[in-house]
Amino acid sequence: MTDTSRRRFLRDGALAIGSLGLNSSALLALSACSTRTKPAVAVSGYGPLRPVPDARTGLPLLMLPDGFRYVSFAWAGDELSDGYLSPGAADGMGVVVDKQGLVTLVRNHELRGSGGAIGAQSTAYDVTGGGCTSLCFDRRSEQLVKSWVSLGGTLNNCAGGVTPWGSWLSCEEGPYSPNQQRRFGASARMAGWRVDRAEKEHGWVFEVPAEGVSEARPIKAMGQCFHEAVAIDPHSGIAYLTEDRSPDAGFYRYMPDQPGELAAGGRLQMMQVIGQKDLSAGIPLGRQYDVSWVDIENPEKGHNDGRHDSRGLVDQGLRAGASSFIALEGCAYHEGQVVFTSKLGGVAKAGQVFRYDPAGETLQLIFEATAHEVISGPDNIIFSPRGNLVICEDQVRRGEPGQRILSLTDAGDYFYLCRINPQIAGRENEIELAAEMRRAEWAGVCFSDDGQWMFANVYSPGLTVAITGPWESHLA
């Protein structure tokens, strides 16, 4: 991020968002999804998925349609350009710059513990293990050409989002308060996180620049909670945020006092769906609900009084009349529409996709997985440059390894873009790796500006892939 790009955003009210860009067919796709009242069905898409060898390792890590290929890079344990080792647990990611064939990605690492920060301790926020690495991929030579730790000392960095001024918002999925934990004990979810040496509070949003290293300043006005993704309206500057809690999760919006200057303060609110207190299941597909917003009076209160329960934000909203979702994950914005996912929502608890229209203040359920075989836990999402919503899977189907990335079509149906190869069998020294990958989730899906490369992370052991092929043959 540069002062010039931020000023341009403030002046113009909008700036092309590299990895979030798409054409008008995206609106047609959303429109078709929002009027659909029957469950989506599988279509052929690019065709059957078959094992394809990785250009780097030669291993058949992924299954792809015919004509597609990929290269892996920045594996956990690889040495980065700054001399530090690439961390594991590769999660949310976005393209912050795509210029002259060089694509800069910022990648989250969902790491816990308090044994020391990744990267330099002198620039880290705390001694906790989460953070970000930045990766510069040359799409002409198809190689990683530069890499570095761009944020350290944070906790459980899960998802986030690209800003219109060319930076990355990295979100901590872990509202930790040292003083309260010492007095009241750890919350059940965080009991084994080994963060007893942490010196600062966590559960915040941090901004990471396209170049260099983050100042590691938490944007506390955006709330302390189990943060997931962020999507920003480039016209108003409003940020929409998801929360990964179960059973009660909030969908939030942050209205900055100064658009483009999130750290300068703002107002945090939680969505109220009129006449519907619980959106976790039993919501009719395509029905339109009116929504309003309630204020979160104390965004920095991540826990209720006398507890370390991580319910501080959501309970403030619920008491004020807001509605609850369950396990909210990905969030994406384009041309007046906000789409977000629930990993555990729906009758089958296999996932939901919601569409929010800020202009009309309405909400609709546009997709619900009827079984874990369809998709098991929709997580990170992005709109492709060709207009479809692309969704990462993050919940192993019962008894079936090999998670997938799928796409919703303009008719509201779906097809699979790729899959972690469930039959991968490594050589003698790679058997453990192969077993780990078979159960790994997908995360961080995003696209180059020209639409020819799709990037995504395999969470464990922690690596990034760049996939290319005949994208033009289909809207995906």
C-alpha positions in Angstrom: 0.0 0.0 0.0 1.2 3.5 -0.8 0.0 6.9 0.2 -0.7 7.7 -3.5 -2.9 4.6 -4.0 -4.9 5.4 -0.8 -5.3 9.0 -1.8 -6.6 7.8 -5.2 -9.2 5.7 -3.5 -10.3 8.6 -1.4 -10.5 10.9 -4.4 -12.2 8.6 -6.8 -14.3 6.6 -4.4 -13.3 3.4 -6.2 -10.3 1.6 -7.6 -10.1 -1.5 -9.7 -9.6 -4.4 -7.3 -7.2 -6.8 -9.0 -8.3 -10.2 -7.7 -11.9 -9.2 -7.1 -12.6 -7.9 -10.6 -15.2 -9.5 -12.8 -17.6 -8.7 -15.6 -21.3 -8.2 -15.9 -21.9 -11.9 -16.1 -21.3 -12.0 -12.4 -24.4 -10.0 -11.8 -26.4 -12.3 -14.0 -25.1 -15.3 -12.1 -26.1 -13.7 -8.8 -29.5 -12.8 -10.2 -30.1 -16.4 -11.4 -29.0 -17.8 -8.0 -31.2 -15.4 -6.1 -34.3 -16.4 -8.0 -33.6 -20.2 -7.8 -35.9 -22.1 -5.4 -34.7 -25.6 -6.0 -31.4 -27.2 -4.9 -28.5 -26.8 -7.3 -27.4 -29.7 -9.4 -24.0 -30.8 -10.6 -23.0 -29.9 -14.2 -20.0 -31.0 -16.3 -18.1 -27.7 -16.2 -14.6 -28.2 -17.8 -15.0 -32.0 -17.7 -13.8 -34.8 -15.4 -11.0 -34.3 -13.0 -7.9 -36.4 -13.5 -4.5 -36.6 -11.6 -2.0 -34.1 -12.9 1.7 -33.9 -11.9 3.0 -30.8 -10.2 5.5 -28.9 -12.4 7.8 -28.5 -9.3 7.8 -31.9 -7.6 6.4 -34.2 -10.2 4.0 -35.6 -7.7 0.3 -35.9 -8.7 -0.9 -33.6 -5.9 -4.0 -32.4 -7.7 -6.8 -33.5 -10.0 -7.8 -31.1 -12.7 -9.8 -31.0 -16.0 -8.0 -31.9 -19.2 -5.7 -29.0 -20.5 -5.0 -27.6 -17.0 -1.7 -27.6 -15.3 -0.1 -26.1 -12.1 3.0 -25.4 -10.2 3.5 -25.4 -6.4 5.7 -23.0 -4.4 6.4 -21.6 -1.0 6.0 -24.9 0.8 6.3 -25.0 4.6 10.0 -25.2 5.4 11.2 -23.5 2.2 13.6 -20.6 2.7 12.0 -17.3 1.9 14.0 -14.4 0.2 14.4 -12.7 3.6 16.1 -15.8 5.1 13.2 -16.9 7.2 11.5 -20.3 6.7 8.0 -20.4 5.1 5.5 -21.3 7.8 2.7 -23.9 7.5 -1.1 -23.6 7.9 -1.5 -21.6 4.7 -5.0 -20.1 4.9 -6.6 -17.0 3.4 -4.8 -15.1 0.6 -5.3 -12.3 -1.9 -3.7 -10.6 -4.9 -2.7 -7.1 -3.8 -0.6 -6.1 -6.9 -0.5 -7.5 -10.4 1.9 -5.4 -12.5 4.0 -6.2 -15.6 3.5 -9.9 -15.1 4.4 -10.0 -11.4 1.7 -11.0 -9.1 2.1 -10.2 -5.4 0.1 -12.4 -3.0 -0.3 -11.9 0.7 -0.9 -15.3 2.5 -2.2 -15.9 6.0 -0.8 -18.5 8.4 -3.3 -19.9 10.9 -0.7 -20.6 13.6 -1.1 -20.5 17.4 1.3 -20.9 20.3 3.4 -18.2 22.0 6.9 -19.5 21.5 8.0 -16.6 19.2 6.9 -14.8 16.1 7.5 -15.8 12.5 9.9 -13.3 10.9 11.7 -10.6 12.9 10.6 -10.2 16.5 11.5 -6.4 16.2 8.6 -5.8 13.9 6.2 -8.4 15.4 3.1 -7.5 17.3 3.6 -10.2 20.0 5.3 -13.5 20.5 2.4 -15.6 19.1 2.9 -17.7 16.0 0.5 -16.4 13.4 1.1 -13.9 10.6 1.5 -13.4 6.9 4.0 -14.1 4.1 4.1 -12.2 0.9 4.9 -14.0 -2.4 5.8 -12.5 -5.7 5.0 -14.9 -8.6 6.2 -14.2 -12.1 3.5 -15.5 -14.4 5.8 -15.3 -17.4 8.5 -17.6 -16.0 6.0 -19.4 -13.8 8.2 -19.1 -10.8 8.3 -17.5 -7.3 10.8 -14.7 -7.6 10.5 -13.0 -4.1 9.1 -13.9 -0.7 9.2 -12.5 2.8 7.4 -12.4 6.2 5.1 -9.4 6.1 3.3 -9.7 9.5 4.4 -11.6 12.6 3.3 -12.0 16.2 -0.4 -12.4 15.6 -2.7 -15.3 16.4 -4.5 -17.8 14.2 -4.7 -15.6 11.1 -7.5 -17.2 9.2 -9.0 -15.2 6.3 -9.2 -11.5 5.4 -9.6 -9.5 2.2 -7.9 -7.2 -0.3 -8.5 -3.5 0.0 -9.3 -1.2 -2.9 -6.1 0.7 -2.3 -3.9 -2.4 -2.7 -3.2 -3.9 0.7 -4.3 -7.0 2.6 -6.5 -7.2 5.7 -5.4 -10.1 7.8 -7.9 -11.3 10.4 -7.2 -13.1 13.7 -9.6 -15.9 14.5 -8.8 -15.8 18.2 -10.1 -13.3 20.7 -7.5 -13.8 23.4 -7.1 -11.5 26.4 -4.2 -12.4 28.8 -5.6 -10.8 31.9 -9.0 -12.3 31.6 -7.6 -15.8 30.8 -5.4 -15.7 33.8 -8.4 -14.7 36.0 -11.1 -16.9 34.4 -9.4 -19.6 32.4 -9.3 -20.2 28.7 -12.4 -20.6 26.6 -13.1 -24.1 25.6 -12.2 -23.5 22.0 -8.8 -22.0 22.9 -7.9 -24.3 25.8 -5.1 -26.0 23.9 -3.7 -23.1 22.0 -0.6 -22.7 24.2 -0.7 -18.9 24.3 0.1 -18.4 27.9 3.2 -16.3 27.1 1.3 -13.9 24.9 1.6 -10.3 26.2 -1.1 -8.5 24.2 -4.8 -9.0 23.3 -5.7 -10.7 20.1 -8.7 -11.2 17.9 -8.1 -8.1 15.7 -7.8 -7.1 12.0 -4.3 -6.0 10.8 -3.4 -4.2 7.5 -0.5 -5.6 5.5 1.1 -3.5 2.7 1.8 -4.8 -0.8 5.5 -4.1 -0.2 7.6 -4.3 2.9 6.4 -5.3 6.4 3.2 -4.4 8.3 3.3 -1.9 11.1 1.4 -4.6 13.1 -1.2 -2.1 14.4 -4.5 -3.8 15.3 -7.6 -2.0 14.0 -9.5 -2.4 17.3 -12.6 -0.5 16.1 -13.3 -3.4 13.7 -13.9 -5.6 16.7 -12.4 -8.4 18.8 -13.8 -11.8 17.8 -13.2 -15.0 15.9 -12.7 -13.0 12.7 -12.8 -14.6 9.3 -13.1 -12.7 6.0 -13.4 -9.0 5.0 -14.9 -7.5 1.9 -14.8 -3.7 1.2 -17.3 -1.7 -0.9 -14.9 0.5 -2.9 -17.6 3.2 -3.4 -18.6 3.7 0.3 -15.5 2.3 2.0 -17.7 0.1 4.2 -16.1 -3.2 5.3 -18.2 -6.3 5.7 -16.9 -9.0 8.1 -17.8 -12.6 8.9 -17.3 -14.3 12.3 -16.6 -18.0 12.7 -18.5 -19.0 15.8 -20.7 -21.9 16.6 -23.6 -21.9 17.3 -23.9 -18.0 17.2 -22.0 -16.0 14.7 -22.6 -12.4 13.6 -22.4 -10.8 10.1 -20.9 -7.3 10.6 -20.3 -4.1 8.8 -17.7 -1.5 9.7 -18.3 2.1 8.6 -15.0 4.0 8.8 -15.1 7.7 9.8 -12.7 8.2 6.9 -13.1 5.8 3.9 -9.8 4.3 3.1 -8.4 5.0 6.6 -9.7 2.0 8.6 -7.4 2.7 11.6 -8.8 6.2 12.0 -11.9 4.9 13.7 -15.5 4.0 12.7 -18.7 2.4 13.7 -19.3 -1.4 14.0 -22.7 -2.9 13.5 -24.3 -6.4 13.3 -27.0 -7.5 10.9 -30.6 -7.9 12.0 -32.7 -10.1 9.6 -36.3 -8.9 10.1 -38.4 -11.7 11.4 -35.6 -14.3 11.5 -33.5 -14.6 14.6 -31.6 -17.7 13.5 -30.3 -18.2 10.0 -28.4 -21.5 10.6 -31.0 -23.8 9.0 -34.5 -24.0 7.6 -34.1 -20.9 5.5 -36.1 -21.2 2.2 -33.9 -20.9 -0.9 -34.4 -17.6 -2.7 -36.7 -16.0 -0.2 -35.9 -12.3 0.3 -35.6 -10.9 3.8 -35.4 -7.3 4.8 -32.4 -6.4 7.0 -31.4 -3.6 9.3 -28.3 -3.1 11.5 -27.7 -2.7 15.3 -24.7 -1.0 16.9 -22.0 -2.8 18.7 -21.4 -0.4 21.6 -18.0 -1.7 22.6 -16.1 -3.3 19.7 -13.1 -4.0 21.9 -15.1 -6.1 24.3 -14.4 -9.6 23.0 -15.6 -11.3 26.1 -18.5 -11.0 28.5 -17.9 -9.6 32.0 -16.2 -12.1 34.3 -15.4 -14.6 31.6 -13.0 -15.4 28.8 -15.8 -16.8 26.6 -15.2 -15.0 23.2 -18.8 -14.1 23.0 -18.5 -10.4 23.7 -19.3 -9.0 20.3 -22.0 -11.5 19.2 -23.8 -11.2 22.5 -23.8 -7.4 22.3 -25.5 -7.7 18.9 -28.0 -10.4 20.0 -29.1 -8.4 23.0 -29.7 -5.4 20.6 -31.9 -7.6 18.3 -29.4 -8.8 15.7 -29.7 -12.2 14.1 -27.3 -15.2 14.4 -25.7 -17.3 11.7 -23.4 -20.3 12.3 -19.7 -20.6 11.4 -19.5 -17.8 8.8 -16.4 -17.9 6.6 -15.8 -16.4 3.1 -16.9 -12.9 2.0 -16.7 -11.2 -1.4 -18.0 -8.0 -2.9 -18.7 -6.7 -6.4 -20.9 -4.0 -7.9 -23.3 -3.6 -5.1 -23.5 -7.2 -3.9 -22.0 -9.0 -0.9 -21.8 -12.8 -0.8 -20.8 -14.8 2.2 -20.7 -18.4 3.3 -21.6 -20.5 6.3 -19.5 -23.6 6.7 -21.9 -25.5 8.9 -25.2 -24.0 7.8 -28.3 -25.7 6.3 -30.3 -28.8 7.1 -27.4 -31.1 6.2 -24.9 -28.9 8.1 -22.8 -28.9 4.9 -22.9 -25.2 4.1 -24.8 -22.2 2.8 -24.1 -19.2 0.6 -25.9 -15.9 1.3 -26.3 -12.8 -0.9 -26.7 -9.4 0.7 -27.9 -6.3 -1.3 -26.8 -3.1 0.5 -28.9 -0.9 -1.8 -32.1 -2.7 -1.1 -31.1 -3.9 2.4 -32.2 -7.4 1.7 -30.7 -10.9 2.3 -31.2 -14.2 0.4 -30.0 -17.7 0.7 -28.7 -18.5 -2.8 -27.1 -21.9 -2.3 -27.4 -24.7 0.2 -25.5 -27.9 0.1 -28.0 -30.7 0.4 -25.3 -33.2 1.4 -21.6 -33.3 2.3 -21.0 -35.1 -1.1 -22.0 -31.8 -2.9 -19.7 -29.6 -0.9 -18.5 -30.1 2.6 -18.0 -26.7 4.3 -17.8 -23.8 1.9 -15.0 -21.5 3.1 -13.0 -18.9 1.3 -14.7 -17.5 -1.8 -13.8 -15.2 -4.7 -15.5 -14.0 -7.9 -13.5 -15.1 -11.0 -12.7 -12.6 -13.7 -15.2 -14.5 -15.9 -18.1 -14.0 -13.5 -18.7 -17.1 -11.4 -18.4 -17.5 -7.6 -15.5 -19.9 -6.8 -15.6 -21.7 -3.4 -13.0 -23.5 -1.3 -14.0 -26.6 0.5 -13.0 -27.0 4.2 -14.7 -30.0 5.9 -13.6 -33.5 5.1 -16.6 -35.5 3.8 -17.4 -38.5 5.9 -15.0 -41.2 5.0 -13.8 -39.5 1.7 -10.5 -37.5 1.5 -9.6 -35.1 -1.2 -11.2 -31.7 -0.8 -12.3 -29.6 -3.8 -12.8 -26.2 -5.2 -16.0 -25.6 -7.0 -17.8 -22.9 -9.0 -21.4 -21.8 -9.1 -22.7 -21.2 -12.7 -24.9 -18.4 -14.0 -27.9 -20.8 -13.6 -27.1 -21.4 -10.0 -25.8 -24.9 -10.5 -22.2 -26.0 -9.7 -19.2 -27.9 -11.0 -15.8 -28.8 -9.6 -12.6 -27.0 -10.7 -10.0 -29.1 -8.9 -9.5 -31.6 -6.1 -6.6 -32.7 -3.9 -5.8 -36.1 -5.2 -7.2 -38.6 -2.7 -5.0 -41.4 -4.2 -1.7 -39.5 -3.9 1.1 -41.8 -2.7 4.4 -40.2 -2.1 7.8 -41.9 -2.4 9.3 -43.3 0.8 10.3 -40.0 2.3 7.0 -38.4 1.2 4.4 -40.8 2.5 3.7 -38.6 5.6 3.2 -35.6 3.3 0.8 -37.5 1.1 -1.3 -38.6 4.0 -1.4 -35.0 5.3 -2.5 -33.6 2.0 -5.3 -36.1 1.5 -7.1 -34.5 4.5 -6.1 -30.9 3.9 -8.5 -28.1 3.2 -8.4 -25.6 0.4 -8.0 -21.9 1.2 -7.0 -18.5 -0.2 -8.4 -18.8 -3.8 -7.8 -15.8 -5.9 -7.0 -14.8 -9.6 -4.4 -12.9 -11.5 -5.7 -9.7 -13.3 -5.6 -11.3 -16.7 -7.7 -14.3 -15.4 -5.2 -16.9 -16.6 -3.9 -18.0 -13.2 -5.9 -19.2 -10.2 -3.9 -19.3 -7.0 -4.9 -21.3 -3.9 -3.4 -22.7 -0.7 -3.3 -26.3 0.5 -3.6 -25.6 4.2 -1.5 -28.6 5.4 1.4 -29.0 5.2 1.2 -25.5 3.8 1.8 -24.6 0.2 0.5 -22.5 -2.6 -0.4 -23.6 -6.2 -0.8 -21.6 -9.4 -3.2 -23.2 -11.8 -3.6 -22.3 -15.5 -5.4 -23.7 -18.5 -8.2 -23.0 -21.0 -10.3 -20.8 -18.8 -12.0 -19.0 -21.7 -13.9 -22.1 -22.7 -16.3 -21.8 -19.8 -17.5 -19.1 -17.3 -15.4 -20.0 -14.4 
